[in-house]
Amino acid sequence: MPAPSDYRPTGAPGLYETSDFYSNIFAELWGPVNLTAGARGRADLRRFRERLGVNFIHCYDWAPPILQKDASGRDRHLREHLGFLQACHELGMTATIPISNYTMNLLSQGKKDAARRNVERIVAEIHGSNSAGAPVPGAGMWKIFNEYELNFDRKAERVVAVLAWIADWERAHGVIEENRLPMMVCTSFALKDGIEGAGALKDVHDVLLGEGRIGSYDAPSLWRERIVFATNPQNPGSEIRDYLDRRLPAYWRQNGIPAPPVMFTELGSSIEQAGGERQQARWLLEQIEASRPGGSGGQMLGACVFLNEERPWEQGAERSFGLLRFGPDTTWGRPAENYRAETSYPVWDPQGWWWPQTATYPVEQQTGKLSYRTVAHAWGPR
């Protein structure tokens, strides 16, 4: 979540109405890819790839694209994510395409039609322009909500509704099997049914199997072929290792459920939880060592670190999770000097059209914490 330092999550209309910082509106935070002379931007994506060895970006928010024709009939992309995904692709990375908790909120309020339109616009951005529905380069996986069981009405039915809408869109638009992305369902690591995370996913499984057909799949086939279990442990490494090696496989066996691939989307701890920055770095190292791909009976895909940067707008523990904090940097050196980037964001006119509102946001250096060095040691180029 590469938010500018002055971001405040108000939800009010304006530049920061959403927390989607993966669009063209904020390109000077995560771009550019080619660091030629005079290129502006902090180049977060390139930094993560070159300095940390990252190959996968876990995104949280993804507002629907806004495309409008100008007076001459040409398409004008007021908000799009194709540049972000292309940057990931050029660097050898892929990213999640999240159906964010905004859609979960709409469903909880009974606004099913609005929620479905939201999802279908996002799916069309990823699949709508290539032959046989090939996803745009850089798109790696759908992500259905973030910790659905902790948010809004907390119903597994909301997850299954989105799974069905994506599968229906694929069938209706001729997306062939090899072009269909995995579907990550994200839960917290809260205890349910005697186990962290997986109990909430079992609820999704049970609702899904009651649906019969989902797009071109019968429900058991969709579960086996598309679903990825994502959860967010912030526990010590020894507990994570036991969870993957013993407890999680046993849970699926006990319930007669085919074990889905698993990944962690929020490794880490706050400074407060760990007891200091040095302890935070050590905690993360032990978590990474316990979360290697190939574990859990071969089902473990890997792990993501939470979070790229500290968040000064937060009041609680999530303020201190990040690998980086805003401040002078002598190692990456981008930007060479802090500055304000010029941009524009779409504003809706009641008469029925969008217009671009100009704005600026800060692009500032970030300095690596001890946990940043931990990731570079664990994953970085050898």
N, C-alpha and C positions, 0 to 999 in steps of 0.2 A: 504494500500500500504506500506508494511513493508520494505522500501528501506534502504540500508545502508547509513550512513552519507556521504560517499564519492561518492554516485551515482550522475552522471551528465547525463541528457537525451540528448545524442548526436545522437543516432541512428547508430553510427559507429560500425562496427564489433568489438566484444569483449565481456567481461563478462556482460556489461551493455547495450548490443545492444537493448534489449527490457526492458520494465518496468514490466515484469512478474516476481514477487518475490514470487509466490505461488508454485514454482516447487521444485523438489529435489535439485536443484542447490543452493538454499538459505534456506535449511531446518533448519539451526541453528539460523535463525531469528525467525521463528514462532513455532519451536519445541524445545524440545521434549514434549510429553504429560506426560510421566511418569518421574517424577523428582527424579529418583533414584540417589544414590551416584555416582558421577563421570559423570553424564549425562551432556552433553554440549548443550548450546543453551540458547536463551533468553526466550523461551516459551511464546511468545506473545499470542498464542491462549488460552493457559491455563490461563494466566493472565486475558484476556478479559472475559472468562467464570466465573472464580472464584471471581474476584474483581469487575467486572462491570455488571455481570449478562447477558452478551451478548449471544444471541442464533442464530444469523444470521450474516454472514460475506459477505459484499458487495465488490466483487473483480472488478478490472478494466481491467487488461490485462491477456491474457491466450494464450501464444504461443503454436502452435500445438506440440504434443509430438513427440519425435524423438526416435525411437526404431530401433536398428540395431543388426544383429547377429555377434557375435565375431568369431574368427578363429575356435572354436570348435562347432559352430552352435547354441550356446546358445544366447537367447535374452539379449541384453544389453540396458537398458533404460538410454539414455544420457540426456533426458529431459522428465519428467513425473510429474503429479500432484496428483497421487493416494495417495501418502503419506500425502499430505496436506489435502485431503478430508477425509482420514481415521482418521487423527488427529481431524478434526472437528467432525466427527461422534462419536468418543470415548468421546468427551467432551459434547455431546448432542447439537451440532450446525449443521447447514447446511450453504452452501455457494452458491452464484451465480456462474454460469459458463459463463463468458463473451465472446461474439463474439465482439472483441474489434474494435476500430476505425481504426486499421490497415486494416481490411477487408473493412470497409467503404471507405478507401483511394483507395484500389485496384479497387473497383467497380466504384468509381468516375473517375478512369483512364481508364475505359473500359476493365479491366483485369478480366473479369467475370469468366473464367475457373480457374485462380489462386485463386480467392476469394472463389469459391465453394470448391475447394480442401482443402483450409484452414479450412473452416467450417466443412466439412465432417470428416477431421482428428480429430477435437475436439469432434464432436459428437461420433465418434467411441471410443474415449478414455472413454467417460462416459457410453456408452451403449453397447460396443462391446464384453464384456467378460462374461456377465451373461445370464442365461436362460430367454427367453421371453423379452430380452432387458432391464432387470431391471437396473436402473441407479446405479452407484457405491455409496455406503453409503457416506453420506456427501454432495452429489450433491442435491441442493434444487430448482434451478430455472435457466433457460436460461436468459441471459441478452443480448439484441440486441443493441449494440453500446452505447455510452455515449453522450447524448445530440446531437442526429443525426442532428438536424436542425441547428446546429451551426458549423458543420464540413464538410469540403470538398465540394461536390456539393449540400449537404443539401436536397437530394431528399428522400421523403417517399418511393419511389419505392425500394430503397436500403434495407430498413427495411423489406419490404414485400418479397423481394427476399430471404433474410436469413430465414425468417419464413417458406417459401416454401421449402427451402433446408432441413431444419431440419425435417419438416413434411414428405417430400419425403423419407428421410433416414429412418425415423421410419417405414413408410409403407413398404419399400423395405426390411427391416431387421426384420419385424415381432415384433416390439415393441408393446406390448399390451397396451390398453388404460390406465390402472392404473399405468403403468410405464412411462408415458409421462409427462415430467416436465412442469410446467407453463412457459410462455414466457414473460418475462419482457421487455417492450419497454420503454427506458429512454429518457426523454426530459429535457431541461432546464426549468426554471421558467420564461422564457421570455414571454411577452405579444403577443398573436396572436388571432385574431378573438374575441377580447374582454375579453380574459381570459389567465391566465398564464398556460403554459404547455399543457393543454388539447387541445388547438387549434392545436398544432403540432401533437398530437396523433390522432385527428380527420382526419388529412391528411392521416395518416397511415390507419385508418379505411376505408376511402373512396377508397384508392387504393386497399386495400385488398378486398373489396366487388366487385370490378371490375374484380377480378381474377377468379371467378367461383369456381373451386375446388382447395384446397391446401392439398396435400397429400391425406389422406383418409377423409378429411373434406370438406363440403361446407363452403364457406367463413364466413357466419354468425355464423356457429357453432364454427369455430376456434376462432372467436372473443369472443363468450360467454364463451367458455370452457377453453381457454388457456391463453388469454391475460391479463397481469397485467400492469397497468399504473404506471410508476415510474417517479417522478419529484423531483426537487432539490430546495426547498424553503429555502432561508436564511433570510426570512422576520421575523418581530416580531411575537410573539406567538398569539397576538390578530388577526392579519391578517391571519395567518394560520388557526386559528379556524373558522373564517368567511368563508374562502375558502372551508374548508371541510364540514362545516355544511350547508352552503347556496349556495355559488356560483357554486361549482363544480357539485353537483346534479342537479341544475337548468340548467346548460349548457348541460348536457347529455339529459335531458328532452326536452329542447327547440329544440334540433337537432334530436330527435327521435332515439338516439343511446343507446343501453343497457349499463348501467353504469358498467365499469370494476372495479375489485378490484384496490385499489390505495395504494401506499406506497411512503414514502419519502426516498431518498437515499443519501441526503446530507444536513442534518440539521447542523446548526452551523452558525458562522460568523467569520470573521477575527478580530483580535484585533483592527485593524485600523477602521473597520466598526463599531464595538461596542463601541470604545472609551477607551479601556483599558482591561486588563486581567480580572479584577473583573466584569466589565460590560459584557464581553464575556461569562463568566460563567453564569451570571444571564440570559442573552439573551437565551442561550442554554436551561436552565431549563424551561423557559417559552415556548419555542418551543416544548420541549418534553411533557410538560403538555397538550399542544394543539393537540398533535399528537397520542393520545392513540388509540390502536386497537379497532375496533368496531364503530368508528365514521363514518361520511359521509354516513348515511343511512345503516350502517352495512358493508360498503365496505372497510373501512380503515384497512389495515393489520398491519401497524406499521411503524417504522422509523429507519433509520441508521444515525449515527453521522459521519460527515466529519470533521476530518480525524483522524486516529489513532496517527499519529506523525506529528510534525512540519517538514517542508521540507526546509532545508537550501539551496537547489539548486535552489529554486524559487526566482524570483526577485520581484514579485508583492504580492498582498494581500494573495494569497494561501499559502504563506510561513508560516503564523501564525495561520492557522485554527486548527492545531492538538491538541489532548488531552494530548499528551506527547511531551517532547523535550529531545534531547540528553543531558545527564548530570548525575552527581552522584545520586544514588538512594539508599535509606535505607529501602524502604517498600517492594518491590518485590524481590530485591536482586539477579536477574539473568540478565546477568552472574555475578558471584561473582566478577570477574575482567574482564575488557575489553580485548578482544583478537581478533586475525584474524583467521577466519575459512578457512580451506583448502577445495577447491571444484574443479570441472571441468565443462566446458561448451562445447557444440558441435560446431565444426568448419567444414565447408563444404570444401572438397577437389574437385578441378575441375575434377578429374578423376572419381568422382561419388560415394564418400562415406564420412561418417562423422568420425571425430576423436576427442577425448576428449583433450581439452587444460586445463592444470592446472592453477589455479588462487587462490587468497585469497580475502576475504572481511571482513570488521570490524563488530564485534558483540559487541555492546556497551550498557551500561545501559541507561535507559530513566527515567526521573523524571516526575511525574504527575503534570499537571497544575491545576488551580482552576476548569477548565471545566472538567477535569478528575474526580475530587471529585463530581461535579454536576452529572455526569453519574452514579457514584457509588451510590449516594444518590437516584437517580430516578429509576434505574434499578437493583441495586446490591442486593445480597442476604440479606434477612431480618433476 
